[in-house]
């Protein structure tokens, strides 16, 4: 496994890493109302999360986002590892888009106004998959 990220991979890693790191840091001090909103949305898409305490859930989500954002920003984290983590994270966000009512237009995949913010996360999935595919085919 290649240790350092390739130079051409860094713009995508920096863009996604900075955004995800910012998101994680902003959730670090989430109040009860914010935690309940984030948790409620996640539990709607992923019912297994319903039994989690909302503030603990957001605390764990914050830590995961901080770790992922940092991993993407640091070129010493192999792109295969960072890309796989980004792919999983982005896929879970797109799961929200696909599973939460009102995010998509009736009978299709096109986003509603409410779903547009989540639908845009497809670019993170593309970057993650791109990093993984490149690392697996460059051997």
Secondary structure, 3 states (H helix, E strand, C coil): CCCCCCHHHHHHHHHHHHHHHHHHHHHCCCCHHHHHHHHHHHHHHCHHHCCCCHHHHHHHHHHHHHHHHHHHHCCCCCHHHHHHHHHHHHHHHHHHHHHCCCCECCCCCCECCCCHHHHCCHHHHHHHHHHHHHHHHCC
